[in-house]
Amino acid sequence: MALNRSFKLNSGYSIPAVGLGTWQSGPNEVKEAVKSALEIGYRHIDAAAVYGNETEVGEGIKASGVDRKDIFITGKLWNTDHKPEDVEAALDTTLKDLQTDYVDLYLIHWPVSFPRSSERFPVDPTTGQIAVIDVPIIDTWRAMEELVKKGKVRSIGVSNFTQAKMESLLKDATIPPAVNQIEAHAYLQQPKLLQWMKDNNIVAAAYSPLGNNIYNLPRAVDDPTVISLAKELGKEPAQLLISWAVQRGTVVLPKSVTASRIKDNFQDFELPKDVFDKILALDKHHRYNFPARLGVDIFDEVSPESLKKSVEDWKEAQRKLKQG
């Protein structure tokens, strides 16, 4: 059975430790996934404007019959809306789509800004690459702080931020970020970042907790050690990794649109220390989700030459697509 654990945020609110992720959940699937999750007992739904499915997420919440006040909803500000004058309008669209008058947590989705556009990834017609502009994070953050004052948001935070970017934000923020949502799993554990966040009372929320299957690369959930340990405990590999993530102090956001998997993913448990430590030993700092095509070294991990090649490769792929 689910342990229904939660973490206290620096804003005073509590965030349920296990939430349903909705990234890559199709519009025709996500309504039922959200409805099923809430009926099973989830009380945390993780959404984002860029996922393109917030209307269906809202419909799923409504169809579940669960009282809004009992659900923790996360929304995210997309890169095209970082200019201070665009932040509230972006949130208002999210609130309308989710059929609510507030979100429990609102995050800056990426520390990268695009021009205002109806396109999710606007392209600069001159260069042929995704257009990136300079909007100081603190300017966006101050607009986020205003949303808290207006009661439209209870807690604010960031996503995909490094320690350095958070340190810079903390210097000037009036309201400190409550959460940093990051890619985190057995293959990308980021212990230094997690410890710094713990020391600064910022909760880590882990997306892609099982690994990521969009790049056809080996996933942590398919690791022989994980499979073996899960079998020994009479658990599913996904249950093992989700429980491990909560046990090390992170919110975890498994994604599924299959009712049986949604149910299984909610059955978290306490791992024996030896099992916990064996999963710790799997770390290889393997990051799946790095949008190199933006030409920005988001995580301070790649060379300028590598970034330039990634941008050129993306541009070439786009040219081929247009040529048919």
C-alpha positions in Angstrom: 0.0 0.0 0.0 1.0 3.6 -0.5 2.8 5.3 2.4 1.4 8.7 1.4 4.5 10.6 2.4 5.0 14.3 1.9 7.7 17.0 2.2 7.3 20.4 3.9 8.1 23.3 1.6 9.8 26.5 2.8 6.5 28.3 1.9 4.8 26.4 4.7 2.8 24.1 2.5 3.3 20.3 2.1 3.9 18.5 -1.2 2.9 14.9 -1.7 6.0 12.8 -2.3 4.6 10.8 -5.2 2.9 12.7 -8.0 1.6 11.8 -11.5 3.8 13.2 -14.3 2.0 14.2 -17.5 4.9 14.8 -19.9 4.4 13.0 -23.2 0.9 11.9 -22.1 -1.3 12.3 -25.2 -4.4 14.5 -25.1 -6.7 11.5 -25.5 -4.9 9.6 -22.8 -4.1 12.0 -20.1 -7.7 12.7 -18.9 -8.2 9.1 -18.0 -4.7 8.8 -16.5 -5.3 11.8 -14.2 -8.8 10.5 -13.3 -7.5 7.0 -12.5 -4.6 8.4 -10.5 -6.8 10.5 -8.3 -9.3 7.7 -7.8 -6.4 5.4 -6.8 -5.2 7.9 -4.2 -2.7 10.2 -5.8 -3.0 13.8 -4.6 -0.3 15.4 -6.7 -0.6 16.1 -10.4 2.4 17.6 -12.3 1.4 19.6 -15.4 3.0 22.1 -17.7 1.8 24.5 -20.5 4.3 23.1 -23.0 3.0 19.6 -22.7 0.0 20.7 -24.6 -2.5 18.7 -22.5 -3.5 21.0 -19.6 -7.1 21.1 -20.8 -7.4 17.3 -20.5 -5.5 17.3 -17.2 -8.2 19.7 -15.9 -11.0 17.5 -17.3 -9.4 14.5 -15.5 -9.2 16.4 -12.2 -12.9 17.4 -12.5 -14.0 13.9 -13.6 -12.3 12.3 -10.6 -14.7 13.9 -8.1 -11.8 14.6 -5.7 -12.1 18.0 -4.0 -9.7 20.6 -5.5 -8.4 21.6 -2.1 -7.2 18.0 -1.6 -5.1 18.0 -4.8 -1.6 19.5 -5.1 -1.3 20.8 -8.7 2.0 22.0 -10.3 2.2 24.2 -13.4 5.1 25.5 -15.3 5.9 28.8 -17.1 7.2 28.1 -20.6 10.2 29.8 -22.2 8.2 32.1 -24.4 6.6 33.8 -21.4 9.6 34.8 -19.3 9.3 38.6 -19.9 7.6 40.0 -16.7 4.7 41.4 -18.6 3.9 37.9 -20.1 4.0 35.9 -16.9 0.6 36.4 -15.4 -1.2 36.0 -18.7 0.6 32.6 -19.2 -0.5 31.5 -15.7 -4.1 32.7 -16.4 -4.2 30.4 -19.4 -3.0 27.5 -17.3 -5.6 28.2 -14.6 -8.4 28.3 -17.2 -7.2 25.1 -18.8 -6.9 23.3 -15.5 -10.3 24.7 -14.3 -8.9 26.1 -11.1 -8.3 29.6 -9.6 -4.8 28.7 -8.2 -2.0 26.3 -8.6 -0.1 24.9 -5.6 3.3 25.3 -7.2 4.4 27.3 -10.3 7.8 26.7 -11.8 10.1 28.4 -14.3 10.3 25.4 -16.6 13.8 26.1 -18.0 16.5 28.8 -17.4 16.3 29.7 -21.1 14.2 32.4 -22.6 12.5 32.6 -26.1 10.8 35.5 -27.7 7.0 35.8 -27.2 5.5 33.4 -29.7 2.6 31.0 -30.4 5.3 28.5 -31.4 6.8 26.5 -28.5 10.2 26.7 -30.1 10.3 29.9 -32.2 13.0 29.9 -35.0 15.0 32.9 -35.9 14.4 33.3 -39.7 17.9 34.8 -40.1 19.9 32.1 -38.4 17.5 29.2 -38.9 18.0 28.1 -35.2 15.8 28.3 -32.2 15.6 31.9 -31.0 17.1 32.5 -27.6 16.9 35.9 -25.9 18.2 37.4 -22.7 15.6 37.8 -20.0 17.2 38.0 -16.5 15.8 35.2 -14.4 15.3 37.7 -11.5 12.9 39.7 -13.7 10.8 36.7 -14.4 11.0 35.7 -10.7 9.8 39.0 -9.5 6.7 38.6 -11.7 6.3 35.1 -10.2 6.5 36.6 -6.7 3.6 38.9 -7.6 1.4 35.9 -8.4 1.9 34.6 -4.9 0.9 38.0 -3.5 -2.3 37.8 -5.7 -3.2 34.4 -4.4 -3.0 32.7 -7.8 0.0 30.6 -6.8 0.8 29.2 -3.3 4.5 28.3 -3.9 7.0 29.1 -6.6 10.1 27.3 -7.8 12.3 26.5 -10.7 13.1 23.5 -12.9 16.3 22.4 -14.6 18.4 24.9 -12.6 22.0 24.3 -11.5 23.3 25.2 -8.1 25.0 28.2 -9.6 21.7 29.5 -11.1 19.9 29.0 -7.9 22.6 30.7 -5.9 22.3 33.7 -8.2 18.5 33.8 -7.8 18.6 33.5 -4.0 20.8 36.7 -3.8 18.0 38.9 -5.1 14.8 36.9 -4.5 12.3 38.1 -1.9 10.6 34.7 -1.9 13.1 31.8 -2.1 12.3 29.0 -4.6 10.5 26.2 -2.8 11.3 23.5 -5.4 13.8 22.7 -8.1 12.4 20.0 -10.4 15.2 18.1 -12.1 16.0 15.0 -14.0 17.0 12.5 -11.3 17.1 8.7 -11.3 19.5 5.9 -10.4 21.8 6.8 -13.4 21.7 10.6 -12.6 21.7 11.0 -8.9 23.3 14.5 -8.5 24.2 14.1 -4.8 26.1 17.4 -4.6 23.2 19.4 -6.0 20.7 17.5 -3.7 22.8 18.2 -0.6 23.1 21.9 -1.4 19.3 22.1 -1.9 18.7 20.3 1.4 21.0 22.7 3.1 19.1 25.6 1.6 15.6 24.2 2.4 14.7 23.7 -1.3 12.9 20.5 -2.2 14.1 18.4 -5.1 11.4 17.0 -7.4 12.6 14.2 -9.7 11.3 13.8 -13.2 12.1 10.8 -15.4 12.6 8.7 -12.2 12.8 5.4 -14.2 15.1 6.8 -16.9 13.8 8.1 -20.2 12.6 6.0 -23.2 12.5 8.6 -25.9 16.2 8.4 -26.9 16.4 4.6 -27.1 19.1 4.5 -24.5 19.4 2.0 -21.6 17.1 3.0 -18.7 17.6 2.5 -15.0 14.4 0.6 -14.7 15.8 -2.0 -17.1 19.1 -2.3 -15.2 19.9 -6.0 -14.3 20.7 -5.0 -10.7 17.4 -3.1 -10.3 15.5 -6.0 -11.8 17.2 -8.5 -9.5 16.7 -6.5 -6.4 13.1 -5.9 -7.2 12.6 -9.6 -7.7 14.2 -10.4 -4.3 11.7 -8.0 -2.6 8.7 -9.2 -4.6 8.3 -5.7 -6.1 8.2 -4.2 -9.6 11.5 -2.5 -10.7 9.5 0.8 -11.1 8.2 0.5 -7.5 11.8 -0.1 -6.3 13.1 3.1 -8.0 10.2 5.3 -7.0 10.5 4.2 -3.4 14.3 4.7 -3.5 13.8 8.2 -4.8 11.4 9.2 -2.0 13.6 7.5 0.6 16.6 9.7 -0.4 14.4 12.8 0.1 13.0 13.7 -3.3 9.5 14.2 -4.6 9.1 11.7 -7.5 7.0 12.1 -10.6 6.5 8.8 -12.5 4.5 9.1 -15.7 2.1 6.5 -17.1 -1.2 6.4 -18.9 -1.8 2.8 -18.1 -4.2 2.3 -15.1 -2.4 -0.8 -13.8 1.0 0.9 -13.9 -0.3 4.1 -12.4 -1.6 2.0 -9.5 1.7 0.0 -9.2 3.8 3.3 -9.2 1.8 4.5 -6.1 2.8 1.5 -4.0 5.9 3.0 -2.4 7.7 1.2 0.5 10.8 1.4 2.7 13.9 -0.1 1.2 16.4 -2.1 3.3 19.7 -0.2 3.7 21.7 -2.8 1.6 19.2 -2.5 -1.3 19.2 1.3 -1.0 23.0 1.4 -1.2 23.2 -1.0 -4.2 21.0 1.5 -6.1 23.2 4.4 -5.0 26.1 2.5 -6.6 24.5 2.6 -10.0 25.1 6.4 -10.5 26.9 7.2 -13.8 25.8 10.8 -14.3 23.8 9.9 -17.4 21.6 12.7 -18.4 18.8 12.0 -20.9 17.1 15.3 -21.2 19.5 18.0 -22.5 18.1 20.1 -25.4 21.4 20.8 -27.0 19.7 22.2 -30.1 19.1 25.4 -28.2 22.8 26.1 -28.2 22.8 26.9 -24.5 25.0 25.1 -22.0 22.2 24.7 -19.5 23.9 22.4 -17.1 27.5 23.6 -17.5 28.5 20.2 -18.8 29.3 20.6 -22.6 31.9 22.4 -24.7 31.1 25.3 -27.1 32.2 23.1 -30.0 29.7 20.3 -29.0 26.9 22.8 -28.7 27.6 24.3 -32.1 27.6 20.9 -33.7 24.2 20.1 -32.0 22.7 23.3 -33.3 24.0 22.6 -36.9 22.8 19.0 -36.8 19.3 20.2 -35.7 19.3 22.8 -38.5 20.3 20.2 -41.1 17.5 17.8 -39.8 15.0 20.7 -40.1 16.1 21.4 -43.7 15.7 17.7 -44.6 12.2 17.7 -43.1 11.1 20.7 -45.2 12.5 19.1 -48.3 10.4 16.0 -47.6 
